[in-house]
Amino acid sequence: MTPIKTIFLLVLLALVWNGLRAQTDDSAGDQPPCFEPRLRLDLADTIFASHVDVHIREIILDGNRLTRDRIIHRELLFQPGDSLPAQKFGRRLEAGRLNLMNTALFNFVETEVDHSGFPDLVVTYSFVERWNIWPVPVFELDEPNLNQWLEDPSFSKFNYGIRAVATNLTGRNERFQLQAKMGNVQSFNLLLYTPYINRDQTIGLGFRYGMNRTRERAYSTVNNERQFLRLDNGYVANEYFVAVHTNIRPKLYNNHRFALGYHYHQYSDTLLTLNPRFGPGGRNEFSFFSASYEFSRDRRDIVAYPLDGFFYKVGVERKGFGLLRDENMDVTSLEAEVQQYIGIAPRWYTAWSAKVKWSEGSTLSYFDQEGLGYLHSLVRGYENYIIDGHRYFVLKSNLKYELIPQQVIQLSFIPSEKFSLIHYALYANFFVDAGFLTDRLFSENNPLSNEWLGGAGFGIDLVTYYDNVLRTEFTMNRHGKGGIFFHMVAPI
C-alpha cells in the first residue's frame, strides 16, 4: 500500500471514529472553548457555579432589521421556556453567539442577561448586520496564488468585470450572485442558494450555472511551472457547467452536502497537439455528469479565523456515469480534512490540520489534476511552484501569539454602523508544514513530485471585519529556498 493511500485510510478511520463518539449536536454545544467564554454578563460567578436550574423567560432580539427571528433562533441552543442547569447556560449562550457570527449575517453579536428575577432570565442578543448588496468591480488574478504573479507581474494576467452579490434579501440568509468577466477569461456565472426550504430549517437548495471561454490556458507543467498556450485570434477552451446541490443540516454542527452536475468542455487542437494527455482519452471535446457527497462537522469558534475548536470533512466525487453517448470519463476522488485549534494559555494558540486527496480511474489526465500550490492546498514555502498530481497529503501546524487583542473602533465620519464599526486583531505566528504528492503521469518533468516537501517560518496575520485576513510570512523550504509571501485567507 502506497504512503498516500495509507495516510488517507488512517485519516478516514480517525474521522469516522470521532463522528461515532460525537453525541447529539445540542449536547456538543455544552463543550466550551478551552479559553474563557467571551461574554458580556452581569451574572455572579456563584450563579454559574450553582447546581440550580435557570429558566429562559424571554429572548429579545435587537438590531436584526433584515434577518428574520426564526433564522436567528435556528442557531441558538436554548429557546424561551427552556430550563437548564446554570452551569450549562453560560456555555450555551456563548456557543449560540458564535453560531450567529458564523452565519456571515452580522459584523457584531453581543449578549446581555437580565437576572433580576433569578432563576428566571431574560436574554438579549444585539446585532450589527452586514451590508448585504455588493455591486462591485472584478479585478481578478488569473494565477493559482498571489505569489505566482509576483514572480512575473503583468496586468495581462488579470481578468476584469462586474460581480453583483445580494444576501439576505428576504431575511432568510439566501444568496444571489451574478458575475461577468472579460480578459484572458470571458465568463458568466450565476449562483442561487437558499439555506432553508422546509419548515424545520434543515434542508437547503442551490443552483449554479457557468460558462467560460479563455484565450490562454495551461496545458502542461514542466519543472513545476505551468506552461501556457495563448491564441489571440481564438479561444483555447470553451467550458460550460450546470449544477444543483442540497445541504442537509439536521441540527447545528453536522452538514451533509449532495451535488449533481453536467459539464461540457471543448479545447483547441493545438492544445492537444502540445499535450496529447491533456484530456480524458486524448480527446479535445467531451461531456460528462458528476455527483458528489460530503459530510462535515464544524465546531470552530469563528470560521473566518478560528482560535479554538475543530473541523473535519470527508467526501467522495464521481465523474462519469456512462449516461452520455461517447462519454469518456472515469474518475473517482476521495478527500478528507481535519483541523484542530487549541487555546493553550492567555493570548497563545496552536493549530494543526491534515488534508489528503486520492483520485483513481481509467481516464486520469492533466485536465482533472490539481495538486499542491493552489490557494487551499499548499505547503508553505512552495508558493512559487505548482506540484500537480492526483494524490497528495498535507500537514500544517501553527503556534500563534495575540499581539493585539481584538479592538473595536468607530469611524465617526461614516454614518452607517455597518461600515463605521471596525474590529481588528493582530497575531504573530510560527509554523511548520509538510506534504507529499504522487504523480505517475507527468512526474518525469517535475522534480518536486513524488518526494517529501517541507517548510517553516514565521509571519504576521491581520484579522478584520467582513472576514478579511491579511497575512505576511517569511518561509524557508526544505530545498533551501526562502522568501516573503502574501496571503488573504487564514493559514489553517
Beta strands, then each sheet from edge to edge (+ up, - down):
strand 1: 53-62
strand 2: 83-85
strand 3: 106-114
strand 4: 120-129
strand 5: 133-141
strand 6: 158-167
strand 7: 175-182
strand 8: 185-194
strand 9: 203-214
strand 10: 216-222
strand 11: 225-230
strand 12: 237-248
strand 13: 254-267
strand 14: 285-298
strand 15: 309-319
strand 16: 331-345
strand 17: 348-360
strand 18: 391-410
strand 19: 421-438
strand 20: 452-464
strand 21: 468-477
strand 22: 482-487
sheet 1: 2+ 1- 4- 3+
sheet 2: 5+ 6- 7+ 8- 9+ 12- 13+ 14- 15+ 16- 17+ 18- 19+ 20- 21+ 22-
sheet 3: 10+ 11-
end
